[in-house]
Amino acid sequence: MDELGQLNMMLHDLCQPLTTLQCRLEMATLVDTLEEYREAVALALAQCVRLAESVRSMREVTRVATEKVNGEETQMAEDCSYVTKGSK
């Protein structure tokens, strides 16, 4: 799978922890006891950790793809320079 496909899949995978995070925070507003509130917040924080890990992974995929594109552009410029110099 190419980098764009990986990134697309990772973005899709963000939906589940985002939905869970939203649900837990909504539940925290409805609970009756401090213990239930703390539990809801703790579970929401765990989803935040998942989201942060996913974003870090997406940034790495983007970094690799950018380096690949930049390397290809550099090689293309070198090839064009060689062709231009060679035709003179």
MDAnalysis code that builds the backbone (N, CA, C; Angstrom):
import MDAnalysis as mda
import numpy as np

u = mda.Universe.empty(264, n_residues=88, atom_resindex=np.repeat(np.arange(88), 3), trajectory=True)
u.add_TopologyAttr("name", ["N", "CA", "C"] * 88)
u.add_TopologyAttr("resid", np.arange(1, 89))
u.add_TopologyAttr("resname", ["MET", "ASP", "GLU", "LEU", "GLY", "GLN", "LEU", "ASN", "MET", "MET", "LEU", "HIS", "ASP", "LEU", "CYS", "GLN", "PRO", "LEU", "THR", "THR", "LEU", "GLN", "CYS", "ARG", "LEU", "GLU", "MET", "ALA", "THR", "LEU", "VAL", "ASP", "THR", "LEU", "GLU", "GLU", "TYR", "ARG", "GLU", "ALA", "VAL", "ALA", "LEU", "ALA", "LEU", "ALA", "GLN", "CYS", "VAL", "ARG", "LEU", "ALA", "GLU", "SER", "VAL", "ARG", "SER", "MET", "ARG", "GLU", "VAL", "THR", "ARG", "VAL", "ALA", "THR", "GLU", "LYS", "VAL", "ASN", "GLY", "GLU", "GLU", "THR", "GLN", "MET", "ALA", "GLU", "ASP", "CYS", "SER", "TYR", "VAL", "THR", "LYS", "GLY", "SER", "LYS"])
u.atoms.positions = np.array([
    [0.853, -1.177, 0.000],
    [0.000, 0.000, 0.000],
    [0.899, 1.240, 0.000],
    [0.554, 2.226, -0.816],
    [1.346, 3.442, -0.870],
    [1.038, 4.342, 0.326],
    [1.820, 5.415, 0.445],
    [1.685, 6.306, 1.591],
    [0.303, 6.957, 1.657],
    [-0.231, 7.350, 0.507],
    [-1.546, 7.981, 0.493],
    [-2.626, 6.999, 0.951],
    [-2.513, 5.754, 0.531],
    [-3.451, 4.730, 0.974],
    [-3.350, 4.485, 2.472],
    [-2.105, 4.453, 2.979],
    [-1.901, 4.286, 4.420],
    [-2.540, 5.431, 5.186],
    [-2.296, 6.642, 4.706],
    [-2.832, 7.816, 5.375],
    [-4.355, 7.805, 5.355],
    [-4.942, 7.420, 4.250],
    [-6.392, 7.339, 4.143],
    [-6.948, 6.334, 5.146],
    [-6.302, 5.174, 5.268],
    [-6.747, 4.158, 6.213],
    [-6.609, 4.657, 7.654],
    [-5.507, 5.347, 7.936],
    [-5.298, 5.878, 9.284],
    [-6.350, 6.926, 9.638],
    [-6.690, 7.786, 8.682],
    [-7.732, 8.779, 8.930],
    [-9.066, 8.097, 9.207],
    [-9.355, 7.054, 8.465],
    [-10.591, 6.290, 8.706],
    [-10.573, 5.694, 10.107],
    [-9.414, 5.177, 10.521],
    [-9.295, 4.551, 11.836],
    [-9.427, 5.550, 12.984],
    [-9.291, 6.835, 12.718],
    [-9.459, 7.845, 13.766],
    [-10.917, 7.984, 14.198],
    [-11.824, 7.595, 13.345],
    [-13.247, 7.791, 13.640],
    [-13.681, 7.065, 14.913],
    [-13.239, 5.850, 15.107],
    [-13.687, 5.075, 16.275],
    [-13.222, 5.710, 17.588],
    [-11.937, 6.045, 17.764],
    [-11.570, 6.668, 19.036],
    [-12.189, 8.056, 19.219],
    [-12.405, 8.794, 18.136],
    [-13.060, 10.094, 18.266],
    [-14.504, 9.940, 18.739],
    [-15.193, 8.964, 18.188],
    [-16.575, 8.714, 18.595],
    [-16.621, 8.265, 20.053],
    [-15.689, 7.387, 20.439],
    [-15.634, 6.921, 21.822],
    [-15.318, 8.071, 22.767],
    [-14.388, 8.916, 22.377],
    [-14.033, 10.077, 23.193],
    [-15.246, 10.977, 23.398],
    [-15.941, 11.273, 22.327],
    [-17.129, 12.113, 22.417],
    [-18.174, 11.482, 23.342],
    [-18.393, 10.196, 23.187],
    [-19.373, 9.487, 24.014],
    [-18.993, 9.550, 25.493],
    [-17.726, 9.292, 25.789],
    [-17.290, 9.296, 27.195],
    [-17.429, 10.678, 27.819],
    [-17.110, 11.702, 27.053],
    [-17.233, 13.052, 27.597],
    [-18.698, 13.437, 27.783],
    [-19.550, 13.001, 26.867],
    [-20.990, 13.249, 27.044],
    [-21.500, 12.501, 28.273],
    [-21.026, 11.280, 28.469],
    [-21.442, 10.506, 29.645],
    [-21.003, 11.190, 30.930],
    [-19.815, 11.815, 30.892],
    [-19.309, 12.494, 32.090],
    [-20.241, 13.617, 32.521],
    [-20.934, 14.210, 31.560],
    [-21.862, 15.296, 31.923],
    [-23.172, 14.763, 32.521],
    [-23.425, 13.459, 32.384],
    [-24.695, 12.885, 32.829],
    [-24.601, 12.064, 34.114],
    [-23.392, 11.806, 34.593],
    [-23.246, 10.899, 35.745],
    [-23.665, 11.580, 37.042],
    [-23.961, 10.724, 38.030],
    [-24.462, 11.219, 39.316],
    [-23.383, 11.296, 40.391],
    [-22.345, 10.483, 40.257],
    [-21.339, 10.453, 41.323],
    [-19.977, 10.897, 40.795],
    [-19.158, 11.321, 41.723],
    [-17.799, 11.740, 41.382],
    [-16.999, 10.571, 40.815],
    [-17.216, 9.366, 41.354],
    [-16.501, 8.186, 40.857],
    [-16.869, 7.885, 39.399],
    [-18.129, 7.968, 39.071],
    [-18.563, 7.744, 37.681],
    [-17.979, 8.804, 36.759],
    [-17.929, 10.025, 37.243],
    [-17.351, 11.118, 36.457],
    [-15.870, 10.846, 36.195],
    [-15.154, 10.475, 37.229],
    [-13.721, 10.178, 37.079],
    [-13.485, 9.022, 36.107],
    [-14.317, 8.005, 36.193],
    [-14.185, 6.864, 35.280],
    [-14.402, 7.297, 33.833],
    [-15.418, 8.103, 33.610],
    [-15.696, 8.583, 32.250],
    [-14.533, 9.429, 31.726],
    [-13.986, 10.279, 32.564],
    [-12.857, 11.116, 32.156],
    [-11.616, 10.253, 31.912],
    [-11.366, 9.267, 32.748],
    [-10.205, 8.381, 32.557],
    [-10.303, 7.634, 31.232],
    [-11.488, 7.147, 30.906],
    [-11.674, 6.455, 29.630],
    [-11.503, 7.425, 28.459],
    [-11.964, 8.652, 28.609],
    [-11.791, 9.661, 27.560],
    [-10.313, 9.972, 27.366],
    [-9.585, 10.068, 28.464],
    [-8.144, 10.321, 28.362],
    [-7.423, 9.179, 27.646],
    [-7.847, 7.966, 27.871],
    [-7.248, 6.823, 27.175],
    [-7.477, 6.943, 25.666],
    [-8.641, 7.416, 25.274],
    [-8.913, 7.616, 23.848],
    [-8.041, 8.741, 23.290],
    [-7.789, 9.767, 24.091],
    [-6.893, 10.851, 23.658],
    [-5.494, 10.306, 23.372],
    [-5.025, 9.392, 24.183],
    [-3.716, 8.771, 23.962],
    [-3.725, 8.012, 22.634],
    [-4.787, 7.254, 22.387],
    [-4.915, 6.535, 21.104],
    [-4.883, 7.501, 19.929],
    [-5.607, 8.590, 20.057],
    [-5.651, 9.581, 18.979],
    [-4.275, 10.197, 18.743],
    [-3.585, 10.539, 19.811],
    [-2.253, 11.132, 19.678],
    [-1.296, 10.161, 18.991],
    [-1.374, 8.881, 19.339],
    [-0.525, 7.871, 18.692],
    [-0.849, 7.764, 17.202],
    [-2.124, 7.810, 16.873],
    [-2.526, 7.745, 15.464],
    [-2.017, 8.952, 14.685],
    [-2.127, 10.115, 15.277],
    [-1.641, 11.329, 14.613],
    [-0.135, 11.269, 14.421],
    [0.592, 10.781, 15.418],
    [2.054, 10.634, 15.268],
    [2.381, 9.688, 14.111],
    [1.638, 8.602, 14.005],
    [1.853, 7.662, 12.903],
    [1.574, 8.321, 11.554],
    [0.505, 9.095, 11.477],
    [0.177, 9.783, 10.218],
    [1.249, 10.805, 9.861],
    [1.769, 11.495, 10.859],
    [2.836, 12.461, 10.589],
    [4.075, 11.760, 10.050],
    [4.375, 10.582, 10.562],
    [5.533, 9.825, 10.079],
    [5.323, 9.384, 8.635],
    [4.133, 8.897, 8.318],
    [3.834, 8.497, 6.936],
    [3.970, 9.699, 6.015],
    [3.455, 10.840, 6.443],
    [3.542, 12.064, 5.644],
    [4.997, 12.483, 5.464],
    [5.796, 12.386, 6.528],
    [7.208, 12.751, 6.447],
    [7.936, 11.876, 5.432],
    [7.701, 10.577, 5.491],
    [8.344, 9.637, 4.568],
    [7.925, 9.936, 3.129],
    [6.635, 10.178, 2.923],
    [6.142, 10.470, 1.579],
    [6.739, 11.768, 1.051],
    [6.854, 12.768, 1.912],
    [7.432, 14.050, 1.510],
    [8.896, 13.882, 1.131],
    [9.633, 13.119, 1.918],
    [11.040, 12.868, 1.600],
    [11.165, 12.132, 0.272],
    [10.269, 11.209, 0.033],
    [10.287, 10.451, -1.220],
    [10.044, 11.384, -2.406],
    [9.037, 12.252, -2.291],
    [8.725, 13.198, -3.360],
    [9.890, 14.164, -3.563],
    [10.444, 14.679, -2.480],
    [11.565, 15.609, -2.592],
    [12.764, 14.937, -3.248],
    [13.010, 13.671, -2.925],
    [14.102, 12.926, -3.534],
    [13.875, 12.733, -5.022],
    [12.643, 12.452, -5.406],
    [12.321, 12.279, -6.825],
    [12.472, 13.595, -7.584],
    [12.062, 14.710, -6.950],
    [12.211, 16.023, -7.588],
    [13.677, 16.376, -7.765],
    [14.490, 16.070, -6.760],
    [15.926, 16.335, -6.846],
    [16.540, 15.510, -7.956],
    [16.174, 14.243, -8.032],
    [16.714, 13.382, -9.081],
    [16.286, 13.878, -10.453],
    [15.035, 14.310, -10.581],
    [14.543, 14.809, -11.864],
    [15.311, 16.070, -12.265],
    [15.568, 16.960, -11.330],
    [16.324, 18.182, -11.623],
    [17.738, 17.833, -12.059],
    [18.357, 16.857, -11.399],
    [19.706, 16.437, -11.782],
    [19.696, 15.826, -13.184],
    [18.679, 15.017, -13.471],
    [18.563, 14.406, -14.800],
    [18.393, 15.486, -15.864],
    [17.549, 16.462, -15.604],
    [17.323, 17.546, -16.573],
    [18.595, 18.348, -16.780],
    [19.311, 18.590, -15.706],
    [20.570, 19.339, -15.815],
    [21.571, 18.570, -16.665],
    [21.649, 17.268, -16.466],
    [22.565, 16.430, -17.242],
    [22.208, 16.454, -18.724],
    [20.903, 16.344, -19.006],
    [20.441, 16.332, -20.400],
    [20.740, 17.687, -21.041],
    [20.470, 18.765, -20.312],
    [20.705, 20.111, -20.846],
    [22.185, 20.337, -21.134],
    [23.045, 19.942, -20.213],
    [24.488, 20.113, -20.392],
    [24.998, 19.222, -21.506],
    [24.431, 18.039, -21.616],
    [24.885, 17.084, -22.621],
    [24.499, 17.481, -24.023],
    [23.457, 18.285, -24.185],
    [23.009, 18.651, -25.524],
    [23.706, 19.880, -26.072],
    [24.539, 20.530, -25.264],
    [25.249, 21.725, -25.728],
    [26.503, 21.395, -26.466],
])
